[in-house]
Each structure stands twice: as structure tokens, then as C-alpha cells.
Amino acid sequence: MDERSQPDPHNPSSVPAAPPASGMGSARPRTGVTLAGPNADKTVSLALQGGGAHGAFTWGVLDALIEDGRLGFEAMTGASAGAINAVVMLDGWLEDGPDGAREALARFWREVSLDGDFWPAQRSVFSGLFGLWKDNPVAAFWGRAFRTSPYVSNPLNINPLRKALAGQVDFERLRASDTANLFVSATNVWSGKIKVFERSELTVDHLMASACLPTVFQAVEIDGVPYWDGGYLGNPPLYPLHQGAETRDVLLVQINPVERRETPRTPQEIQDRLNEITFNANLLRELRAIDFVEDLIEEGVLGEGHYKRVLVHRIDGTGALDAYHASSRLDARWRVFERLRDTGRDAAQAWLAASYDAVGRECTLDLESTYQ
């Protein structure tokens, strides 16, 4: 997919037009192109936010949705940890159906925990880069390292995630499969624009690019172009779903809080909140564009035959994740992953109980209150 600017909420022509959906979102999943178990009777697209270790919350959400079995997944879009969750889930599904997807997610998160099976050099880097909990003596060293270039602090460019993904995901099978569409975002360092990669071209390098925090890792080059974390410009990008899926329903799994009712005062608190705001900014812009186009359709300014109504739903960690500040995205202890997974499962089950019936019929996320 070519690089492009994101939709302009004041310019409806910037939102890709799409043919009207062939059916309601409550229609049976399309055989062969949707990840769906035998009990699935509704279809959604998944939009998975990135957020480092907080991606374990998304693992829990996906685990509960797959276990419930009533939803099929036609397309997935993600950045960073969101993209990794999507790829791991899809690869597991291709291998052994819904049970394989759940097992693959559990195996991946276990391996990338600090209790996982890393060789010594990887464990040393991982415990420094992702083990920055309070009073950890390694944290002081890496805190100083973050003020230098990763080309100095991590000259060998060691990234344990690469080993875990390369060892688990069959990328050749993933690219060749005729199944759910998958979109992975990265940030082009040279142009400052978003780049969205599709399933048919994905390699481990594309995921490393999508999850490349520039303060930690050297830029990932793909076809000679350097990329950084996709969350800066699309966390996750929603616009590929306009033409990449027939379903009107988009289920957003959001792990970066939009609102915090407290004023950050310490340098770490200020940096944490800046990170949250930055990684939500473009998502809020896209939600505003969706709401803007929806209003124009309602007013008859735009014809529904050319612009598809989008029904947005959200599972987030509001309340449950309040205690997890942005810096805890680097905490890779297994017991932390387990707590986040369980929190995600609880959130998904609560959403299913409250909102499942509305899928295919109406938007359950108040878009205006989300972006204003």
C-alpha cells in the first residue's frame, strides 16, 4: 500500500469512498476470507493499538473473543504490539484454527517475558530495555542510555522480539494465505509519513519496523528506507479498513488512555503523558473524520451508496489500566503480562455482555465525546 496522508476530517473526499456493504455487519462471516469459528454469526474488523508490554491486555481481549466464538474477524489493522498480536493470532489460526490462535498468543507472550527462553545477550538487553520498573538497578543504566543514540547504547542492534517472531511465525504461509486482510503501520523516517504494509508482503522486518522505538532501537530499513514505530502516525490506522473489509463494524482495542484526570508534575510523569497523547493523536483524528462523514450522510450531503457507514465499537482498559502509566509499557515480567491478560479478558467479556447485540446495527462508541 502506498504512503498516504490520513483522512482530513474537514474534507470528506479524503475519506476513501467504498461501495455499499453487501450485507449488514450481523451477516454470517464470509467463508474462506474471515477468521471464524463454527459459532460465529457476526463479523467485525479489528483495530489493535500498540503500547509495548501493555499489548498483553490486547492478548487477553483476543483470547476472550476467540473463546466466546460468536465473532468472526474479516480484517485486522495494527501498530507495534497491536500488529504483533494480529500476526501471531493469524498465524496460529492458520495452523490450528481458533485453538491454535489462542495457544500461539500465549506462547508468544510467555517467550517475550523476562522469564522466557532468551539467550544471554538478548536477556541482558531485554532486561534493560523492557525491565524499567521502579528501583531496578538496571533501570538507572538504561535511563542514562536513553539519553544517547541507540546506535551508541545498542550498537549490535539486538532486538529479542525478532528472535521470538522469526521462530514462531511462518511468514511464508502468512503471505500466501487467502484469509483475513492484515494491515501493519510504520513511520517513514525520511518523509515523516505513515506507511501501511499488507499481509501479502509481511516479513519479520515489517513487524520490527512497526515496533521500532527510536530511543531504543536503530531504524529498520525496508527496501533501503528507514522506519520507526507505526504508533506515531497510525495507532492503529483505520483508513485501510474502508476498502479492506466489507463489514461496517470496527472493533477498536485501545490501550493508551485518552483522558487522565491528573496533572503530571515529575519529568517521568510528563514524559508518560506526552507519550500517551502522541500515540492517540492520529487515532482521534480518524475517529473525528468518521464522525464527520457520518453526519454528512445523515444530512443527505453524501450518498450512502458511495460512502460506507462505519459502526465503531471499543474495548479499552478505562479504569482497569489507570494504574499502569506509560513507562510500564517497558515492564516485561511474566506476572505483569498475566495481570494485563486477565484484565483484557475481563474487559472483553464485559463488552460482549453489554454490546454484542448492537454489532451490525449501531455504533456503540460515542465518537464525539471521544475526540472532543
N, C-alpha and C positions, 0 to 999 in steps of 0.2 A: 504494500500500500504506500502510495506516495506521501511525502511530508505535506502537511497542510496546516493552516490555521484552524483554531477551534471555532465553532459557530458563534456568530455575533448576535446577542440577544436583541439588538435593535434592527437587525437586518434578516428578515425571515428567509430570504433567498440563500443565506449562508447555511441554513439548516437543510441537509440533503433531503430532497423530495423522495418519496418512496411510494410505490404502488400500494393501494389499499390492501390490508391484510386479507388473505384468502379465507380466514376464519377468525372467530373470537379467540382470545387468549385462553379460554376454557376448553378449546377443541383438543381432541386427543393429540398427543405428540406425534410428529411426522416420523414414520418408521424409517430407520436407517440413517437419519441425519440428526437425531436427537438422542442424548443420553437419557434413557428412560427405562425404569424397571417395569415389571408386569402390572403394577397397580397404579401407574402414572396416568392421570386423566387431565392434567393441565400442564402447560408449557410456559417457561419463563426463560429470559436471558439473565445470566449472572454478571454483575459488575462488582469486581472484587478489589477493594482498596489495599494498598501496600502500607506497611508500617513495621518492618523488621520483625522482632520477636512477637509483636502483637498479632502477627499473622496466624499465630496458634489459635486466636479467637475465631478466625475465619475457618480454620481446620475444624473446630467444634461445630460451627454453623453448618458446614458442608456435611459433616458426619451425621448430624441430626436430620438434615433434609433428605439425604440418601436413605437413612434408616427408615424415615417416615414413608418414603416411596411414592407419594402422590404427585410430585412434581417431576417433569422432565426438563432437561436443560438443552435448549437449542443452540445457544451461543454463549461465549464467555469472553469478557474483556477484563484485563487486569494490569496492574503495575507492581513491580517489585515483588514483595511477598504474596500479593494477590495473584500475580501472574504465575508464580511458582506453584501456589496451591492449585490453580487451574490446570497447569500442565501435569502435575503429579496425579491429580484426580483423574484426568482424561486418560493418561497412560495406564493407570491401574484399571480403569473401566474397560479399556481395550483388551487388557489381559484377562480379566476375570469378572466382568460385569460390575454391578453395584458393590458386591462384597470385596472385589479386587480394588475398587476405588477407595473404599474406607480403609482397607489394610495398607494400601500404598501411602495414604496420607499419614497414618500412624507410624509407619516405618520411616518415612522421611523425617518427620519431626523428632522422632527418637534419635535418629542418626545425627541430626544437626544440633542436638543439645550438647551441653558440655559433658554429659555422661555418655555421649555417642562414641563411635569407633573411629576416631581420628588418629592418624599417625602423629608422632611427637611435634614436628614443626607446625602442623596445622593446629594441633591443640593449643600450642603456645600462642599463636596468633589469634585463634578464636577466643581463647580466654581473655585476651587483652582487648580485642575489638568488640566482643559481644558480652563481656562479663563485667560491665561497669556499674555493678551495684555498689551501694554506699559502703565505704570502709574497706573495699577490696584493695589490697596493696598494689595490685597490677593496674588499678584504675588511674593512680597518680601518674604512672609512667605513660600510659596511653593518652591521658588527658593532656600531657605535655606534647605527645606525638601529634595529636590532632591539630596543634598549632603550627605544625610543619607540613610540608607536602607529603602525600602518600608515596611519592617517588623517593622520599628520604626515609620515612618511617616504616614503609613496607616495600623495600627495594626489590624483593623477589616476587612481589605482587601475588602473595599467597591468598587464596580465597577458598576456604573449606567448602563453601556451598557448591563450587564447581565439581569437586570430587563426589559429593553426595548425589548431585543431579545426574552427572555422567554415569555413575554406577547404577542408578536406579531406573532412569527414564530411557526408553527405546525411542530415540528421536527419529530414526528412520521410519519406524512403524507409525509414529505420530504424524509425520509429514505425509505419509502415503494413505492415511485413513480417510474414509469418506464419512465423516461424522460431524459432530458439533463444531461450528466455527469458533475460532480462538484468536483473540487479538491481544498483543503484548506491546505496551508502550515503552519508549525510551526517549531520552532528550539528546538531540544532536548538539554536541558541544560547539561546533563551528557556527551553525546557523541560529541556534537558540530556539529551534522549532521542534515540535513533537514529531516523532516517527513511530508509526504503528506497524508492527510486523504481524503477519498472518501465520496460521498453523502450518501451511504448506511450505514455509521457509524456515521454520524454527530449528535452531540448534542450541546447544548449551550456552554458546556465546550470546545469543539474543537474550536469554534469561539473565546472564551475568550483566549485560548492559542495562537491562531494566532495573536491576537491583544494585547498581553501582553508585554507592555514596561517594562523592568526590573527595570527601575529607578522609576516607578510609582506604579506598581502592583507586588504582590507576584507571583512567578511562579505558573502556573496552572498545577496541576497533573492529568494525564490521565493514568489509569492502573498503578499507582504508579510511573510514570515517569514525571519529571517536564519539562514544556515547556515555551519558551519565544516567542516573536513576530516572525512570519514567514518571515517578510521582511528582516531579517538579511541574510538569505540563499536562499530565493526564492521570489522575489518581482516583479512579480509573477513567480512561477516555470512554465516553458514552456514544459519541457520534458514529463509530463503526457499526453500532447495532441498528442504525436507521435502515441500512441496506443489507446488513449481515444477518438479519433474522426476520422471520415472518411474524413471530409473536409480538404483540404490542407490549407485553409485560416485562419490565426490567426490575429485577430484584437486586438492590444495592446492598452490599455488606460493607458497612462503614466502620472503621476502627479508629479514625482520628476525630476526636471531639470537635464539633463546630463551636460550641459555646462552653466557656468556663466562667463561673461567677466568682472570680477571684483575680486580684491584680498581681501579676508576677513582680517580684522585687529583687531576688537574688540573680546573679548572672546566669545560673543554670536554669532558673525558672523562666527568665526572659527568653533564653535560647529555646527552651522547650516549647513555649507558647508560639514563638516565631515559626518553629518547625511545623507545628500543628496548623497554623494559619496558612503557611505556604503550601502545604500538602493538601489542603482543602480548597484552595482558591479557585482552581480551574474546574473542579467538580461543581462548585456552587455556580459558576458562570454557565456551565452546561445545563444545570437544572433550571436556571433562570431562562435560558433560551427555550427549553422545552415548555415551560410555563407560558412564555410569551407567545409561542406558536399555538399552543392550546387555546389561549384567549382569542387569537385571531381566527381560529377555526370556529370557535363558539360564536363569534360575532359575524361569521359569514364572509370575512375578508379573504380567507384562504379556503380553498375547496378541499374537503376531506379526501377526495379522490386522488389528490396529488401529495397531500401531507398526512402522514400516519399519526394518529393519536398514540401517545405513549403513556402507559399506565405504570407509574413508578411506585415501588414498594421498598422498604428499607428495614434491614435488621442491623442494629447497632448496639454498642455497649454502653449507651447512656445510663449513667448511674453506676452500673457494674464495673465500668472501666475508669471511673473518675479517679480512683486511687493510683492508676497506672499513668505516670507522667511520661512525656515523650522520651525522656532519657532511658526509661525502662524498656524501650524498643531494643536495647542492646543487651538485655539480660536473658541469656540463653540457658539458664538452669532448667533441667527437666521438670522439676516440681512447679516452676513458673509456667512452663508450657502446659502442664496438666491443668493448672488452675484456669488458665486462659481458655483451654479447650472446653472445660466444663462450663465456663461462663458463656462461651459461644453456643454450646448445646442448649443451655437453658434459654438463651435469647431466641434461638431458632424455634424451639418448642413453643415458647410464648407467642411468637409471631404467627406460627401455624394455627394456634388455637384462636387467635384474635382476627387474623386477616386472610386465611386461606380461602374462605368462601368468596372474598372480594376479587381474587385473582381472575382476570379475564373480564371483569365487569367495571371496575373503578380503580382509581388511583388511591392508595392508602397512605401516601406520604403527602403532607401539606407542603407543597413546593414553595409557596410564597413565604411562609413562616421560616422555611429552611434557609433560603438565600437572603432574606431581608434582615 
